[in-house]
């Protein structure tokens, strides 16, 4: 039984991940602004917290929960993401900031707050995008989103180096097209070959075993472009 923290659990991959871990008898702390979908499940292994990752004072709720209930975290999955789809000349500084607050700053702040509770053998998995991979195909309208996803890749590589002696693993999964609400925001009408449930199953297995083989690595999990 693992103690698992997952962000972005109100829909899509995060929601499916929370259910999957809980159904396999792991303890799940599900973090999202909207907790209603998982609260409605009423699963004994899922605890929900309504947290805006853009607000550091709200992230303190997570550390308080861990300190008072678990004492340690085995797996952290940074899954929450924000996307703005606009032509570059229409993007404002506030658009960039809002995207980076969730996709980069929130990841950094939450991870930092949980470092004291990560032990030897803990695994931090950050969900990025093929759009953040240097040399991959890029798409108009996603300048803020894709650049943020590139930034979080570099952040994870650095953290893997910084915490390798503590044997805390940091890896990134750069996802291709998955049939989620966010995909529709980026590519309206596009039908992905992979469902949120199927991708959640892949991430579930990687989170449990990937740190035995990888640290500081970016795995490209994509069968199509986009």
Secondary structure, 3 states (H helix, E strand, C coil): CCEEEEECCCCHHHHHHHHHHHHCCCEEEEEECCCHHHHHHCCCCEEEEECCCCCHHHHHHHHHHHHHHHCCEEEEEECCCCCCCCCHHHCCHHHHHHHHHHHHHHHHHHHHHHHHHEEEEEEEEEEEEHHHCCCCCCCCCCHHHHHHHHHHHHHHHHHHHHCCCCCCEEEEEEECCCECHHHHHHCCCCCCCCEHHHHHHHHHHHHHHHHHCCCCCEEEECCCCC
